[in-house]
C-alpha cells in the first residue's frame, strides 16, 4: 500500500466522515421507529426514540463540518458525502411522515417543493462539478436546512409531543412551510448560478 492510498483512507475514516456515516445509519432507525409506531400501531415511546436519533443525526450535521475545519480534515469525499447524507435524511423522513399522515393535504406541497429543490440542486451540482465549478452553500441555505430539520423534528414527535406541547404538529407544519419558502428562494439562487455557467459553456 503506497503513501497516497494510506492518506486517502485516513481522510475517508476521519472523525468528520464517521459522523456523516452515522447520520446515514440513523435514517433506517428513525424511519423504522415512526413506521412501527404509526403503521404497525406500536407504542408511543417509539416516537421519542425516533426524535432522539433524529436530533443526534442533526447534531452530527454541525459537528462534522466543525471538526473538519478545526482539525483540517476537509476532504473531497467528505464534501461529496455530507450533502448527500442531509438529503437522504430529509427525504426519507418527509416520505415517512407523509405515509403516516403527519404531512397531508396542502402541506404535501411544501414537502414536494423541498424534495424537488433537492433534486434540482443535486443535478446542478453534479453538472457543475464536471465543469470544475464549485457552488458554495449560502448562509440562507444553512438557515433553510436548520428550519427544515427543526420542522421535521416537531412532526416526528407528533402525537407524543402533543402530550407536552399541544401545538407540536402545528408548529412543525408552520416551520415546514417556512422552510419551503426559503427552499424556493435558495433553489432559485442555485438555478440562476447554474444557468449562468451553462450559458457560458454553450457560448464557449
C-alpha positions as CSV (number, residue, x, y, z in Angstrom):
1,X,0.0,0.0,0.0
2,X,1.5,3.3,-1.0
3,X,1.5,6.6,1.0
4,X,-1.1,8.2,-1.2
5,X,-3.5,5.3,-0.6
6,X,-2.9,5.4,3.1
7,X,-3.5,9.1,3.3
8,X,-6.7,8.7,1.3
9,X,-8.0,6.1,3.7
10,X,-7.1,8.3,6.6
11,X,-9.3,11.1,5.1
12,X,-12.1,8.7,4.4
13,X,-12.1,7.3,8.0
14,X,-11.6,10.7,9.7
15,X,-14.0,11.6,12.5
16,X,-16.0,14.2,10.4
17,X,-16.7,11.4,7.8
18,X,-17.5,8.9,10.5
19,X,-20.1,11.4,11.8
20,X,-21.5,11.6,8.3
21,X,-21.7,7.8,8.1
22,X,-23.6,7.9,11.4
23,X,-26.1,10.3,10.0
24,X,-26.8,7.9,7.2
25,X,-27.0,5.0,9.6
26,X,-29.6,6.9,11.6
27,X,-32.1,7.0,8.7
28,X,-33.4,3.4,8.9
29,X,-33.7,3.8,12.7
30,X,-35.8,7.0,12.6
31,X,-37.9,5.7,9.7
32,X,-38.3,2.3,11.3
33,X,-39.5,3.7,14.6
34,X,-42.0,6.0,13.0
35,X,-43.3,3.2,10.8
36,X,-43.6,0.8,13.7
37,X,-45.5,3.3,15.8
38,X,-47.8,4.7,13.2
39,X,-48.3,2.0,10.6
40,X,-47.9,-1.1,12.8
41,X,-49.6,0.5,15.8
42,X,-46.6,0.3,18.0
43,X,-46.1,2.0,21.4
44,X,-45.9,5.8,21.5
45,X,-42.4,5.9,23.0
46,X,-41.1,4.9,19.6
47,X,-41.7,8.5,18.6
48,X,-39.4,9.7,21.3
49,X,-36.7,7.2,20.2
50,X,-37.1,8.4,16.6
51,X,-36.9,12.0,17.7
52,X,-33.8,11.4,19.8
53,X,-32.0,9.6,17.0
54,X,-33.1,12.3,14.6
55,X,-31.7,15.1,16.8
56,X,-28.5,13.2,17.2
57,X,-28.2,12.9,13.4
58,X,-28.9,16.7,13.1
59,X,-26.2,17.5,15.6
60,X,-23.7,15.4,13.6
61,X,-24.5,17.7,10.6
62,X,-23.0,20.6,12.5
63,X,-20.2,18.6,14.2
64,X,-18.7,17.0,11.1
65,X,-18.1,20.4,9.4
66,X,-16.9,21.9,12.7
67,X,-14.3,19.2,13.3
68,X,-13.3,19.1,9.6
69,X,-12.4,22.8,9.8
70,X,-10.6,22.9,13.2
71,X,-8.7,19.7,12.6
72,X,-8.0,20.5,8.9
73,X,-9.6,17.2,7.9
74,X,-11.6,18.5,5.0
75,X,-11.7,16.1,2.0
76,X,-13.3,15.8,-1.4
77,X,-15.0,12.6,-0.2
78,X,-16.5,14.5,2.8
79,X,-17.7,17.4,0.7
80,X,-19.4,14.9,-1.6
81,X,-21.0,12.7,1.1
82,X,-22.1,15.4,3.6
83,X,-24.9,17.0,1.4
84,X,-25.9,13.5,0.2
85,X,-26.4,12.4,3.9
86,X,-28.5,15.5,4.6
87,X,-30.7,14.9,1.6
88,X,-31.2,11.3,2.4
89,X,-32.2,12.1,5.9
90,X,-34.7,14.8,5.0
91,X,-36.2,13.0,2.0
92,X,-36.7,9.7,4.0
93,X,-38.3,11.5,6.9
94,X,-40.6,13.5,4.7
95,X,-41.8,10.4,2.8
96,X,-42.4,8.6,6.1
97,X,-44.3,11.5,7.6
98,X,-46.4,11.7,4.5
99,X,-47.1,7.9,4.8
100,X,-48.2,8.2,8.4
101,X,-50.4,11.2,7.6
102,X,-48.4,13.7,9.7
103,X,-48.0,15.6,6.5
104,X,-51.2,15.7,4.5
105,X,-53.5,17.9,2.4
106,X,-51.9,21.2,1.3
107,X,-48.9,20.6,3.4
108,X,-47.8,17.9,1.0
109,X,-47.0,20.7,-1.5
110,X,-44.4,22.0,1.0
111,X,-42.8,18.6,1.1
112,X,-42.9,18.3,-2.7
113,X,-41.3,21.7,-3.1
114,X,-38.5,20.7,-0.7
115,X,-37.9,17.4,-2.4
116,X,-37.9,18.9,-5.9
117,X,-35.4,21.6,-4.9
118,X,-33.1,18.9,-3.5
119,X,-33.2,17.0,-6.8
120,X,-32.7,20.2,-8.8
121,X,-29.7,21.3,-6.7
122,X,-28.1,17.8,-6.8
123,X,-28.4,17.8,-10.6
124,X,-26.9,21.2,-10.9
125,X,-24.0,20.4,-8.6
126,X,-23.3,17.2,-10.5
127,X,-23.1,19.0,-13.8
128,X,-21.1,21.9,-12.5
129,X,-18.7,19.5,-10.8
130,X,-17.9,18.2,-14.3
131,X,-17.0,21.8,-15.2
132,X,-14.9,22.1,-12.1
133,X,-17.2,24.8,-10.8
134,X,-18.0,25.0,-7.1
135,X,-21.3,26.4,-5.8
136,X,-20.8,27.4,-2.2
137,X,-23.5,27.0,0.4
138,X,-25.0,30.3,1.4
139,X,-25.9,31.4,4.9
140,X,-29.6,31.5,3.9
141,X,-29.3,27.9,2.7
142,X,-27.9,26.9,6.0
143,X,-30.8,28.6,7.8
144,X,-33.2,26.8,5.5
145,X,-31.7,23.5,6.4
146,X,-31.9,24.3,10.2
147,X,-35.6,25.3,9.9
148,X,-36.2,22.2,7.8
149,X,-34.7,19.9,10.4
150,X,-36.5,21.6,13.3
151,X,-39.8,21.3,11.4
152,X,-39.2,17.6,10.8
153,X,-38.3,17.1,14.5
154,X,-41.6,18.5,15.6
155,X,-43.5,16.4,13.1
156,X,-41.7,13.3,14.2
157,X,-42.7,14.0,17.8
158,X,-46.3,14.2,16.6
159,X,-48.9,12.8,18.9
160,X,-46.3,12.1,21.6
161,X,-45.2,15.7,21.5
162,X,-48.8,16.9,21.7
163,X,-48.9,15.4,25.3
164,X,-46.3,18.0,26.3
165,X,-46.8,20.9,23.8
166,X,-50.4,20.8,22.4
167,X,-49.4,22.6,19.2
168,X,-46.5,20.4,18.4
169,X,-47.8,19.2,15.0
170,X,-49.0,22.7,14.0
171,X,-45.6,24.2,14.8
172,X,-44.0,21.5,12.7
173,X,-46.3,22.3,9.8
174,X,-45.8,26.1,10.0
175,X,-42.0,25.6,10.1
176,X,-42.2,23.2,7.1
177,X,-44.0,25.9,5.1
178,X,-41.3,28.5,6.1
179,X,-38.7,26.0,5.0
180,X,-40.4,25.5,1.7
181,X,-40.4,29.3,1.1
182,X,-36.7,29.5,1.9
183,X,-36.2,26.5,-0.3
184,X,-37.8,28.2,-3.3
185,X,-35.6,31.3,-2.8
186,X,-32.3,29.4,-2.3
187,X,-33.2,27.0,-5.1
188,X,-33.6,29.9,-7.5
189,X,-30.2,31.2,-6.4
190,X,-28.6,27.9,-7.3
191,X,-30.5,27.6,-10.5
192,X,-29.5,31.1,-11.6
193,X,-25.8,30.4,-10.9
194,X,-26.1,27.1,-12.7
195,X,-27.8,28.7,-15.8
196,X,-25.0,31.3,-15.9
197,X,-22.3,28.7,-16.2
198,X,-24.4,26.7,-18.7
199,X,-24.8,29.7,-20.9
200,X,-21.0,30.4,-20.7
201,X,-20.3,26.7,-21.6
202,X,-22.6,26.9,-24.6
203,X,-21.0,30.1,-25.8
204,X,-17.6,28.7,-25.4
